Amino acid sequence: MSELQNFTNGIFDLDIKVESEKVLFSAEQVAKTLGLTTIAKSGNEVVRWSRVSKYLSQQVGKTE
């Protein structure tokens, strides 16, 4: 069984979980740490998922 752990390095403060040698983390938490957010009309901070997807598509590669 894996436990939730906290990773902090001065820039990031993330909750992570290690399961069978894989590190799992919240994409929402990372996006907020990186500032990929906007303020909604309601006043809530929300993640700009289109921006996150744009960055990830460059890394994981969409086939042409």
OpenMM code with the backbone's topology and positions (N, CA, C; nanometers):
from openmm import Vec3, app, unit

residues = "MET SER GLU LEU GLN ASN PHE THR ASN GLY ILE PHE ASP LEU ASP ILE LYS VAL GLU SER GLU LYS VAL LEU PHE SER ALA GLU GLN VAL ALA LYS THR LEU GLY LEU THR THR ILE ALA LYS SER GLY ASN GLU VAL VAL ARG TRP SER ARG VAL SER LYS TYR LEU SER GLN GLN VAL GLY LYS THR GLU".split()
positions = [
    Vec3(0.0847, -0.1188, 0.0000),
    Vec3(0.0000, 0.0000, 0.0000),
    Vec3(0.0887, 0.1243, 0.0000),
    Vec3(0.0570, 0.2223, -0.0825),
    Vec3(0.1349, 0.3461, -0.0887),
    Vec3(0.0663, 0.4554, -0.0087),
    Vec3(0.1489, 0.5388, 0.0466),
    Vec3(0.0981, 0.6513, 0.1234),
    Vec3(0.1226, 0.7798, 0.0469),
    Vec3(0.0389, 0.8777, 0.0704),
    Vec3(0.0565, 1.0091, 0.0111),
    Vec3(0.1755, 1.0765, 0.0778),
    Vec3(0.2660, 1.1307, -0.0038),
    Vec3(0.3837, 1.1989, 0.0477),
    Vec3(0.3853, 1.3398, -0.0084),
    Vec3(0.4588, 1.4280, 0.0564),
    Vec3(0.4692, 1.5651, 0.0090),
    Vec3(0.6096, 1.5899, -0.0422),
    Vec3(0.6188, 1.6497, -0.1615),
    Vec3(0.7463, 1.6850, -0.2229),
    Vec3(0.7553, 1.8367, -0.2267),
    Vec3(0.8583, 1.8928, -0.1658),
    Vec3(0.8778, 2.0372, -0.1626),
    Vec3(1.0218, 2.0680, -0.1987),
    Vec3(1.0405, 2.1662, -0.2895),
    Vec3(1.1773, 2.2044, -0.3257),
    Vec3(1.1945, 2.3551, -0.3402),
    Vec3(1.1060, 2.4335, -0.2848),
    Vec3(1.1168, 2.5782, -0.2956),
    Vec3(1.0312, 2.6354, -0.4072),
    Vec3(1.0077, 2.5572, -0.5102),
    Vec3(0.9208, 2.5994, -0.6205),
    Vec3(0.7905, 2.5211, -0.6135),
    Vec3(0.8040, 2.3901, -0.6015),
    Vec3(0.6882, 2.3021, -0.5982),
    Vec3(0.6566, 2.2598, -0.4565),
    Vec3(0.5298, 2.2405, -0.4317),
    Vec3(0.4816, 2.1810, -0.3078),
    Vec3(0.3715, 2.0852, -0.3513),
    Vec3(0.4104, 1.9613, -0.3820),
    Vec3(0.3185, 1.8657, -0.4423),
    Vec3(0.2957, 1.7450, -0.3535),
    Vec3(0.1744, 1.6940, -0.3604),
    Vec3(0.1431, 1.5668, -0.2974),
    Vec3(0.1664, 1.4590, -0.4022),
    Vec3(0.2460, 1.3583, -0.3678),
    Vec3(0.2755, 1.2504, -0.4614),
    Vec3(0.2472, 1.1163, -0.3961),
    Vec3(0.2307, 1.0166, -0.4806),
    Vec3(0.2073, 0.8806, -0.4345),
    Vec3(0.2903, 0.7890, -0.5233),
    Vec3(0.3582, 0.6931, -0.4649),
    Vec3(0.4385, 0.5981, -0.5415),
    Vec3(0.3670, 0.4637, -0.5388),
    Vec3(0.3342, 0.4135, -0.6581),
    Vec3(0.2694, 0.2830, -0.6713),
    Vec3(0.3474, 0.2006, -0.7715),
    Vec3(0.3939, 0.0874, -0.7302),
    Vec3(0.4716, -0.0053, -0.8141),
    Vec3(0.5722, 0.0679, -0.9024),
    Vec3(0.6590, 0.1426, -0.8387),
    Vec3(0.7694, 0.2161, -0.9019),
    Vec3(0.7256, 0.3309, -0.9932),
    Vec3(0.5990, 0.3689, -0.9895),
    Vec3(0.5503, 0.4832, -1.0672),
    Vec3(0.5145, 0.5957, -0.9713),
    Vec3(0.5524, 0.7169, -1.0080),
    Vec3(0.5207, 0.8338, -0.9266),
    Vec3(0.3933, 0.8963, -0.9819),
    Vec3(0.2926, 0.9094, -0.8979),
    Vec3(0.1645, 0.9680, -0.9373),
    Vec3(0.1493, 1.1030, -0.8693),
    Vec3(0.0933, 1.2000, -0.9423),
    Vec3(0.0712, 1.3323, -0.8860),
    Vec3(-0.0514, 1.3938, -0.9496),
    Vec3(-0.0999, 1.4995, -0.8903),
    Vec3(-0.2181, 1.5691, -0.9393),
    Vec3(-0.1785, 1.6694, -1.0469),
    Vec3(-0.2280, 1.6492, -1.1675),
    Vec3(-0.1994, 1.7420, -1.2772),
    Vec3(-0.2545, 1.8806, -1.2441),
    Vec3(-0.3668, 1.8859, -1.1745),
    Vec3(-0.4254, 2.0144, -1.1364),
    Vec3(-0.3328, 2.0892, -1.0407),
    Vec3(-0.2768, 2.0195, -0.9450),
    Vec3(-0.1862, 2.0815, -0.8481),
    Vec3(-0.0602, 2.1336, -0.9175),
    Vec3(-0.0063, 2.0575, -1.0121),
    Vec3(0.1120, 2.1008, -1.0871),
    Vec3(0.0786, 2.2225, -1.1719),
    Vec3(-0.0352, 2.2205, -1.2405),
    Vec3(-0.0758, 2.3328, -1.3255),
    Vec3(-0.0900, 2.4607, -1.2434),
    Vec3(-0.1475, 2.4502, -1.1251),
    Vec3(-0.1621, 2.5679, -1.0390),
    Vec3(-0.0263, 2.6183, -0.9924),
    Vec3(0.0654, 2.5269, -0.9598),
    Vec3(0.1999, 2.5657, -0.9177),
    Vec3(0.2729, 2.6383, -1.0295),
    Vec3(0.2522, 2.5941, -1.1539),
    Vec3(0.3175, 2.6560, -1.2694),
    Vec3(0.2472, 2.7833, -1.3162),
    Vec3(0.1319, 2.8144, -1.2572),
    Vec3(0.0610, 2.9364, -1.2930),
    Vec3(-0.0245, 2.9243, -1.4176),
    Vec3(-0.0610, 2.8043, -1.4554),
    Vec3(-0.1452, 2.7832, -1.5732),
    Vec3(-0.2922, 2.7938, -1.5329),
    Vec3(-0.3258, 2.9077, -1.4749),
    Vec3(-0.4603, 2.9296, -1.4227),
    Vec3(-0.5137, 3.0646, -1.4677),
    Vec3(-0.6400, 3.0820, -1.4450),
    Vec3(-0.7052, 3.2102, -1.4669),
    Vec3(-0.8124, 3.2245, -1.3591),
    Vec3(-0.8622, 3.3437, -1.3423),
    Vec3(-0.9689, 3.3669, -1.2454),
    Vec3(-1.1016, 3.3682, -1.3203),
    Vec3(-1.1915, 3.2788, -1.2814),
    Vec3(-1.3225, 3.2683, -1.3444),
    Vec3(-1.4106, 3.3858, -1.3018),
    Vec3(-1.5211, 3.4029, -1.3713),
    Vec3(-1.6157, 3.5103, -1.3377),
    Vec3(-1.6657, 3.4983, -1.1943),
    Vec3(-1.6694, 3.3753, -1.1440),
    Vec3(-1.7150, 3.3519, -1.0068),
    Vec3(-1.6104, 3.3921, -0.9034),
    Vec3(-1.4863, 3.4184, -0.9511),
    Vec3(-1.3787, 3.4558, -0.8607),
    Vec3(-1.2880, 3.3403, -0.8221),
    Vec3(-1.3224, 3.2201, -0.8666),
    Vec3(-1.2407, 3.1020, -0.8361),
    Vec3(-1.1215, 3.0928, -0.9302),
    Vec3(-1.0108, 3.0413, -0.8787),
    Vec3(-0.8945, 3.0130, -0.9622),
    Vec3(-0.9186, 2.8793, -1.0321),
    Vec3(-0.9113, 2.8790, -1.1649),
    Vec3(-0.9335, 2.7561, -1.2412),
    Vec3(-0.8151, 2.7295, -1.3330),
    Vec3(-0.7900, 2.6023, -1.3573),
    Vec3(-0.6796, 2.5611, -1.4447),
    Vec3(-0.7191, 2.5830, -1.5902),
    Vec3(-0.6252, 2.6330, -1.6680),
    Vec3(-0.6449, 2.6502, -1.8122),
    Vec3(-0.6056, 2.5192, -1.8797),
    Vec3(-0.7005, 2.4247, -1.8842),
    Vec3(-0.6713, 2.2901, -1.9328),
    Vec3(-0.6284, 2.2888, -2.0786),
    Vec3(-0.6761, 2.3814, -2.1585),
    Vec3(-0.6334, 2.3863, -2.2986),
    Vec3(-0.4839, 2.4143, -2.3069),
    Vec3(-0.4354, 2.4971, -2.2176),
    Vec3(-0.2920, 2.5283, -2.2132),
    Vec3(-0.2110, 2.4078, -2.1660),
    Vec3(-0.2613, 2.3389, -2.0644),
    Vec3(-0.1948, 2.2181, -2.0145),
    Vec3(-0.1877, 2.1138, -2.1261),
    Vec3(-0.2984, 2.0935, -2.1954),
    Vec3(-0.3024, 1.9956, -2.3046),
    Vec3(-0.2044, 2.0313, -2.4146),
    Vec3(-0.1905, 2.1607, -2.4415),
    Vec3(-0.0971, 2.2064, -2.5446),
    Vec3(0.0465, 2.1689, -2.5073),
    Vec3(0.0837, 2.1919, -2.3824),
    Vec3(0.2182, 2.1555, -2.3370),
    Vec3(0.2385, 2.0043, -2.3386),
    Vec3(0.1402, 1.9302, -2.2913),
    Vec3(0.1537, 1.7849, -2.2849),
    Vec3(0.1580, 1.7215, -2.4228),
    Vec3(0.0837, 1.7749, -2.5179),
    Vec3(0.0820, 1.7151, -2.6514),
    Vec3(0.2194, 1.7234, -2.7163),
    Vec3(0.2983, 1.8242, -2.6826),
    Vec3(0.4341, 1.8362, -2.7355),
    Vec3(0.5237, 1.7287, -2.6764),
    Vec3(0.4973, 1.6891, -2.5522),
    Vec3(0.5820, 1.5921, -2.4834),
    Vec3(0.5422, 1.4476, -2.5131),
    Vec3(0.4136, 1.4195, -2.5113),
    Vec3(0.3699, 1.2818, -2.5305),
    Vec3(0.3478, 1.2496, -2.6773),
    Vec3(0.3413, 1.3516, -2.7604),
    Vec3(0.3373, 1.3335, -2.9047),
    Vec3(0.2051, 1.2851, -2.9594),
    Vec3(0.1399, 1.3722, -3.0309),
    Vec3(0.0227, 1.3325, -3.1069),
    Vec3(0.0739, 1.2867, -3.2425),
    Vec3(0.0340, 1.1699, -3.2828),
    Vec3(0.0820, 1.1196, -3.4113),
    Vec3(0.0154, 1.1948, -3.5251),
    Vec3(0.0910, 1.2145, -3.6280),
    Vec3(0.0393, 1.2894, -3.7435),
    Vec3(-0.0222, 1.1972, -3.8445),
] * unit.nanometer
topology = app.Topology()
chain = topology.addChain("A")
for resn in residues:
    res = topology.addResidue(resn, chain)
    for name in ("N", "CA", "C"):
        topology.addAtom(name, app.Element.getBySymbol(name[0]), res)
